[in-house]
Amino acid sequence: MRFSNTLLLLILCFLVITWTVRSVPPQPPVQCDQTGCTVSNTYGVWPNRTNCKAAKVAYPTTEEELIKAVAYASEHNLKVKTVTRFSGTIPKLACPSGSDAMLISTSKYNSAIEIEPDQLTVTADSGVSLRELIDKVEEAGFSLATSPYWEGMSIGGLVSTGSHGSSWSGRGGSVHDHVVGINLVVPATSSKGYAKVVSIEEGRDVKLSIEKAFKRSITYNFTSDVALEDMFMEHGKKFEFGDITWYPSRKTAVYRYDLRSPDDVSGNGVNDFIEKVLETSKSENGKCKTADTTLAYKKLTGNGLKNNGLFFTGYPVIGTQGKLQSSGSCLFTHLHLELISLARGTRDITVFHSMKRLRYSPFQEDSVVIDFNYYREDDALTPRLNQDVMEEMEQMEFVKHGAKPHWGKNRNVGFFGAKQKYGPNFEKFLEVKNKLDPKMMFSSEWSDEILFGRESSKYDGCALEGNCVCSEDRHCSPSKGYFWRQGLVYTQARVCRFSSAQV
């Protein structure tokens, strides 16, 4: 009876929300006034809670205007950062060095999408959104083989940060695996006009491979999480676009059975994937009950899938690749992602008690991407509920198993020691980077810390937002009862743990 009442309440709330709530897109990430410009990200705040400043911003609409913007900065020895229409990065990739720096926005560099049917390629301006590209490709009778689940990204942004979907098949689940040509605008000497275009393969901007249009058939199986650690590899091999969502507190795993269907199979499905009090009160039971309600709702609604574009009526949900591969309704989800080699990661998967989703990525070797949803307080010095558990898992992945970071999503601690994890390829990358940008015009304090191992100094509360690994109580929040401790399972971890006895 309790479940029925909960279900009825969910249905009533859903009906009310359907009629009263409307989507409001975020403000442009760059805001300027007479004192200069400030750049923000989709999440509303950078990891260290400080603002990113610049003196000016350019909005090129063509490659020629983009070359002029880079040339101006090069001639005047300005630091530069590129910012997209969405600025969907958690790390400070879009933050330049110094308040006298220059921003180049690609938000208006988005007019060209050219499809070459005979070559099975599509070329797009860097600022074209993923949704715009998907729709254009689908209209022409083709499909992008892969894309991120979240469509609020520009093509240049998602390629440069290694964004991905979920697949071990074909070229792989990362979009950059499907890049067959790209143009880079880089600084140059005065004799070459201070900027030049470097082309990798023939083409303009970003060129991607495409396929003949296809459909997908998706079924979510809500079942027990028993033997999850033994089943996830076989699941990734069997289903081209499969993933797994885990609800540890409910002992439930949701396996996505996701395969191609012939284009002539009927179906018009779409993907519309859809706590503060519980944190403050340290209510673990409250969070578990919320998870129970959320799980029931997702099961009832097909986890956001809709058979006819309007409602979920049952499995399988069949629709075009363009309507099922990506969604845009969760504008403010906070994600935390890492890549773990399967050869090193399986033994400890059973202790990941807050895991959200496993995706599949052929990152040099077959790997899984582990996503966590996590809570961030308005106040940077307020710890999270079970802060130590999240930190221990994070350090287990990055330190013990050598996970590689997602360059658009991880907290700063995920990048510590990145140079060593990439081996000789990292040195090759630095060699090319220094050749293309010898004056380090596009570098910043944050990129220098990551690329050259220059870890910033620690400060009070730095571990709470992942800007350091704690080594003293002050790096946590002693006034709120969180102190520096070792991990419970991975004892080499150093975490901020709540202790009521010391409050």
N, C-alpha and C positions, 0 to 999 in steps of 0.2 A: 504493500500500500504506500509505503514511504516513497518507493521508486516512482509509482504512478503519479503521486502528487508533485514530485520533482519534475517529472516529464511534462505534466500539464503546465506547471509554472514556466518551464522553458519555452513551450509552444506559445503561451500567452505573451511572454516577453518578446519572443521572436516576431510575433505579429505586430506588436506595438512598435518595435524598433524598425521594422520594415517600412512603416509609414511615416515615422517621425525623424529619422536620422538621415542626414545627407553628407556625402563625402566632401571634405574641404582639403584641397591639396596644400602641401606645405609652402611656406614662403620661399622665394628664391634664396639660395644659399649665400649670395653676395648682397650685402646692403651697404650703400655708400651715402655719406653726407659730406659737409664741408671740411671735416677733419680727416677723411679717408674712408677706407672700406673695411668691413668685417666679413669674414667667411665662416659659415657654420656647416654642420652636417645634418643629415636626415634625422639623426637621433637627438638633436637639440643641444648637445654638449659634447665637447671633446674629452678624452680620457683623463686629462689633467685639469679639467674644468676651467682652463684659461681661454681667452678669446684669441682668434687668429686675425692679425691685422695686415693690411696692405695699403699702399698709397693710391693705387689706381687699378682699374680693370678694363680690359679690352674685350670686345664682343665681335670677333671676326665672323663673317658669313660665308666666306669663300677661302680656298686654299691661298690665294694671293694675299688676302687680308691677314690670314694667319701668319704667312711669311713676314709681312710687314711688322706685325706685332712682335714676333721673335727677334727680328732685326733691330727694332727700336730698343728692346731690352738689352740685346747684346752690345749694341753701340754705346749705351749708357751704363753698362756694367751693373745692371739690375738683377736681383734675384727674382726668379719667376716660378709660379706654380700654376698648373692647369686645374680648373674646377669645372665640374659638369653641371648640368641642369638639376641633377638629383643630389649630388654630393653624398652618395650613400656609403661613405667610408667611416669606420670607427677609428682606425689609426689616423694620424695627422698627415696623410698623404697630400692633402690640398693646402696645407699651411706653409707659407713661405717664410724665409728668414728675414726678420727685420720689418719694421713698419713702413720702410721706404720701398718695399718690394712691389712687384707687379703681378696681377692675376690675369690669366687668359681663360675666359669662359667659352666653352663649346656649346652653350645653350642655344645659340642662334646659328651654329654651324651644322645644320640638320636638314638641308633641302634636297640632297641627292641620294637616291637609291636606284641603282642600275642593275638589272638582272641580265645575265648572259645565258640563255637557255642551252645553247650548244655546249658551253663550257661548264654548265652546272655550277655557276658562281653568282654571287651577289656582291656588289660594292656599295658601301654606304659612307656618308660623312661621319666623322667621329661623334658628332652630337646627336645623331639619330637615335631615338629611343628603341629599346628592344621590342616593345609592342608595335611601334610603327614599322619596324623591319619585318617582324613576323607576319603582320597583316599584308604587307606588300608582297612578300614571298608567297604567301598562301593564295592571294588573288591571282598570281601568275601560274598557279598549279604546281607549286613546289613547297618544300618544307625545310626548315632548319633542323638538323639532326639532333641538336641539343641546345639547351639554354638554362640559365638559372631559374629557380622556381619563382623568383620575384622579378616582375617585369619592369619595375621602376628604376631602370638603369640605362645609361647610354652605351652605345657600342664601344666607343673608345674606353670608357670607364670599366666595363666588364672584362674586356680583353686585357687591359693593363693590370688588373688586380687578380687575374686567374679565376674568374667566376665560373661556376660549373653547375651542371645538373646532376644526374645520377646514372652512370652507365659504365660498364666495363667493355661494351661492344664497340666494334668499328674503330674509328679514330679515338673514341673516348668521350667522357662526359664533360670535359672542359671546353669552353668555347674557343680558346686559343689553339686547341688541337685541330680546329677546322679552318684556321686562317691560312690562306694560300698566297696572300699578298698584302703589303701594308706600306704606307708612306709615312715617313717621320720628318718633321720640320725641326731642324737643329741649328744651333749657333754656327757661325762661320767667320772667316777673317774679313777684314774691310774690303779686300780685293774681290770678294765674292758677295758683297752686299750685306754682310753681317748675319745672313741666314741662308740656308739651303735646304733642299728636299733630298732625303735619302730614301730610295725605293728598294724594298725587298720584294722581288718578283715584280712583274708588270701590273700596274693598276693604280687606282687613286684611293687614298684614304685607307679603309679597311675592306679587304676582299675575303669573303667566306665561301666555303663549299656548301652547296645545297643538294637536296635530293628530290626525286619525284614525290609529289604529295602522298602522304600516308596518314592513316588513322591509328589511334591507339585504343586498346580495351583495358580498362582499369577496374580492379576489384580490391577492396580493402578487407582483409581478414583480421577481425579483432579476436585475439585468442590468448592463451596462456603464454607467459614469457619463459616457461621451462625450456631449457636447452637452447636459448637464444644464442649463446656464445658458440654453439656447435652448428647452428643452422644458417648463420648469416652469410657464410661464404657460398654455400650451395644456392641460397636465395639470389645472390648477386650474379651467379653464373646462369641461372635459369631464366631470369626475367630481365629483359634489356633495359628497362627503366625502373626497376624495382627499388624500393627503399624500405626501411623499418623505422617505425616510431615506437618508442618504449615509454611506458608509464610504470616505473618501478613501484610506486606506492600502491598501485592497483594490480601489480603482478600481471600486467597485460602488455603484449606486444602487438602492434598493428603492422601486418605484412602487406605491402602493396604489390599485388600481382599485376604487372604492367607490361604488356606486349603490343607489338604492332598488329594492326588489322588491315586487310586490303582496303583500298580507298573506296571501293564500291559497296562496302558493308554499310548498312543504314545506321545512323546515329548522329546526334547533334549535341553531344555532351560538352560541357565547359567546366573549367576549374576555377572556383571562386573561394579559395582557401580562406578560410576564415580564422591591487593586492596589498595595496599598501597597509591596510589595517592588520592583516595577518602577519606581515613582517614586523610591525612595531610591537605587537603583542607576543611575538615569538610563538605563534600558534601553529605547530606542525600538524596537529589534527585538523585544524581549519584548512590548511593548504591541501591536505589529503582529501578532505570532503569536496573542496573546490575541484580537485583533479577528477574525482568521481563524477561530479556533475558535468564537467567539461567532456569527459570521455563518453558519457551517455549521450550528450548533445551531438558530438562528432559522429558517433555511431548511427544516430537517428538521421542525420543529414548527409551521410556519405562523405564525411570529412571535407565538405565544400564542393563535392562533385554534383553536377546537375545534368540529368539525362537529356532534357529538352531545352537547356539554356535557362530554365526558370526554376525547376524543382528536381530534387532527387527522388526517384521512384523505385530504384533497385539496381542491382549489379547484373552484368557488367555495365559500366558507363563507357560508351563508345563515341568518339568524336575525333575531329581533325587534330593533327599534331599541334597546330597553331592555337587551338582553344584549350588544349589540355597541358601543354608543356610549361606554361607560366601563368602566374596570377598576380593581381595588383591590388588586392583589397586589404592587405595587412601592412599599411604604410609605416607603422611604428614598432614592429617587432624587433627585439634586441637579440642578436644571434652571436654565438661564440663558436668558431669552427677551427678544427685542426685536422691534419692528415696523419694517419698512423699506418705504417707498413703492416700488412697482415702477418708477416713473419714474426713481428715483435709484439703485436698488440693483443693476441687472442687470450693469453693467460689471465690477464687482469680485467677482462671485460665485465666479469661478474661483480666488480666493486663499483661500477659506474652507476650509482643509484639515482642520479639526476639526469641521466641521458635523455635527450629528446628525439633525435633522429640520426640514423645511419644512412649515408649515401655512398655510392660506389664511384671510385675515381682511379683511372690508370695512371697514377702520378709516378712515372719511371718504372715502378713496380705496382702490382695490384694493391690498392689501398682503400680504406674506408674514411669517410669524412664524418666526424661526430659533431653534431650541432647541439648546443645547450641554449635554452631560454633562461635568462637570468634577470634578476631584479636590480634596478639601480635607484638609490634614494635621491631625492632632490638635494639633500645635503651630502657633500662628498665625504664627510667624516662620520657618517652613520653607517655602521656595518650591516651586511645582509644576514638574514636568517640562514643558519648553517653555512656561514662564510667559510669555515675551515674545510668543509666537505668539498665545496667547489674548488678551492685553492689546491687541495690535495690531489684531486682528479686532474686539474690543470698541470701540476708539476709532474704527476705520474706520466702523463702523456708526453710532455715536452722534454723532460729530463730523463726519465727511465726508458721510455720507448722511442725517443728521438723524433717526435712528431714535428712536421713542418707546418709553419703558420699559413693561414689565409691572409694575403696581403691587403685585403680590404676589410677584415672583420675582427682579427684578434686583438686582445688587450696587449699592452706593451710587453708584459712578461713572456708572451708567446714568441717574441722575436729575439729574446736573449740567446746568444750563441747560434744565431741563424747561419752565420758564416761557416761554421764547422759542419753543419748538417747538410749543406749542399756540396761539400767537397770541392774538387777541381772546377766544377761548372760555375761555382761562385766567383772564382778568380777570372774565368773567361768572361763572365758577365761584367765584372768591374773593368776589365780591359776594354770591352766594347763601349761601356758607359763613359769611360774617361776619353775615349777617342771621339765619341759623338758630342760630348759636353766637357771639353778640357778645362774650361773656367768654372766648372761646377755651378753653372747658372741655375740649374733646376734642382740643386741639392738644398737641404735644409737641416736644422739641428736634429730633427727626428730621423731623417734618412741617414745622416752621418752616424748617429748612435747605433742604428741597426746594421748598416753596411760595414762600418769600421770598428764595431765593438765598443763604442764610446757610451757606456751606461751613465745615465744622469745621476746626480747625487740623490740620496735618500732623504726623506723629510717625514714629519709627523703625519701618520695616516696614509703613507704612500702605497701600502699594500692593499688598502681597501678598494682601490680602483684598478689594481693590477699594474701599477707603475713601478713596483719593486717587489722583490720577495723579502718578507720581513726577516730581520735578524735582531731586532730589539722590540720591546713592548711598545715603544712610541710609534713604531711603524704601523701598529694596529689601532686600537682605540681603548686604552686602559680606562678612561673615564666612563665608558659604556660597557665595561666588563669583558673586552676582547683583548687577549694577550698572546704573545709570541709562543708557539708550541710546535712540537714535531708532529708529523702525520701519524694517524692511527694504523693504517695499513701500509702505506709507503712511508716508512719512518724517516727517510732522508728529506721528506718534504718539510717546509717551514711555513706554518699557517697561523692565521689569526682565529683563536678559538674562544668562545664565550665561556666564562667561569662565574657562576652566580656567587660562589663562595668568596670571590675577591671584589665584588661590586661594593 
